[in-house]
Amino acid sequence: MKKSLFAAALMSLFLAACGGANDKAQDAAAKASEAVSEAATAATEAASEAKEAAVEAASDAKEAVAEGAKDASQAVAEAASAAQAADTASAAASAADSAAK
């Protein structure tokens, strides 16, 4: 009888320990799930911020290219105007030289 009571007591302790371990495992799993969820949320936010930064950078680059093209177009127009003025001056000099002779 003592052996049966001792075995029952050991079995009760074992079951209690297993039950406590199960609760601990469930708590650990819940905490791990929460940590994974928080990490996923943080990663989603970081990806969203990175996307916004990339869109803004692309927009800024597009504006810079457009501004550069505008500046280049103005420079070409000024160079063409200067070339035309040089041609006019050359023609005037040639006419003056002919008139002087």
C-alpha positions in Angstrom: 0.0 0.0 0.0 2.8 2.4 0.8 4.4 1.7 -2.5 1.1 2.5 -4.3 0.7 5.7 -2.4 4.3 6.6 -3.1 3.8 5.8 -6.8 0.6 7.9 -6.9 2.5 10.8 -5.2 5.3 10.5 -7.7 2.8 10.3 -10.5 1.0 13.4 -9.2 4.3 15.3 -8.9 5.2 14.2 -12.4 1.9 15.3 -13.9 2.1 18.6 -12.0 5.6 19.2 -13.3 4.5 18.3 -16.9 1.5 20.6 -16.6 3.7 23.4 -15.4 6.2 22.8 -18.2 3.3 22.8 -20.7 2.1 26.2 -19.3 5.7 27.5 -19.6 6.0 26.2 -23.1 2.7 27.9 -24.0 3.9 31.1 -22.4 7.1 30.9 -24.3 5.3 30.2 -27.6 3.0 33.2 -27.0 6.0 35.5 -26.2 7.8 34.2 -29.3 4.7 34.8 -31.4 4.4 38.3 -30.1 8.1 39.0 -30.8 7.7 37.7 -34.4 4.6 39.9 -34.9 6.5 42.9 -33.6 9.5 42.2 -35.8 7.2 41.8 -38.8 5.5 45.1 -38.0 8.8 46.8 -37.7 10.0 45.3 -41.0 6.8 46.4 -42.7 7.2 50.0 -41.4 10.9 50.0 -42.4 10.0 48.8 -45.9 7.3 51.5 -46.2 9.7 54.2 -45.1 12.3 52.9 -47.6 9.8 52.9 -50.4 8.8 56.5 -49.6 12.5 57.6 -49.5 13.1 55.9 -52.9 10.0 57.6 -54.5 11.2 60.9 -53.1 14.8 60.3 -54.4 13.5 59.4 -57.8 11.3 62.5 -57.9 14.3 64.7 -56.9 16.5 63.0 -59.5 13.8 63.6 -62.2 13.6 67.3 -61.2 17.4 67.6 -61.3 17.6 66.0 -64.7 14.8 68.3 -66.0 16.6 71.3 -64.5 19.9 70.2 -66.1 18.3 69.7 -69.5 16.8 73.2 -69.2 20.2 74.7 -68.3 21.8 72.8 -71.1 19.2 74.0 -73.6 19.8 77.6 -72.4 23.5 77.2 -72.8 23.1 75.8 -76.4 20.8 78.8 -77.2 23.4 81.2 -75.8 26.2 79.5 -77.7 24.2 79.7 -80.9 23.5 83.3 -80.3 27.2 84.0 -79.7 28.1 82.1 -82.9 25.6 84.2 -84.8 27.0 87.4 -83.3 30.5 86.3 -84.2 29.4 85.6 -87.8 27.7 89.1 -88.0 30.9 90.7 -86.6 33.0 88.8 -89.1 30.8 89.9 -91.9 30.9 93.5 -90.7 34.7 93.4 -90.4 35.0 91.9 -93.9 32.7 94.7 -95.2 34.7 97.3 -93.4 37.9 95.9 -94.8 36.5 95.9 -98.3 35.3 99.5 -97.9 38.7 100.6 -96.6 40.4 99.3 -99.7 
